[in-house]
Amino acid sequence: MATHEISKDQWESFFSVFSERRGGALVTVEIADPQKGPRKAEINQPLTGITMDDAGSVVLHLGAGSGDAVTRIITEPKAVYHKSAAGVMSDEVNHDEIIEITSAGDPPITQLHFSG
């Protein structure tokens, strides 16, 4: 699995393109804290989009409809990594594909695992 760090000046455009191509794909959000270990925060939720807000936080938009909508905000993001196997940024959802966001805020690591 190849891992690519996305430069900070490319986050917004990366998230925009990724959201457009992966919109509707099922994602599991896992958060990791060195003190508490990893835990699944959201399981098999459709990805609606990933954006940046005016404060520079990463915003995850999940859920099938307005009643099921889930928003997760990752404050003080430090790095964004895209881990993929073959077919980087293709229209196919890669079961091994992960987006990892590290943060100075809480939680320190957020991973999005795509399941098809």
Secondary structure, DSSP 8 states (H G I E B T S, - for coil): -EEEEE-GGGHHHHHHHHHHHHTT-EEEEEEEETTTEEEEEEEEEEEEEEEE-TTS-EEEEE-SSTTT-EEEEE-SEEEEEEEE-SSTT-SS--TT-EEEEEESSSSSEEEEEE--
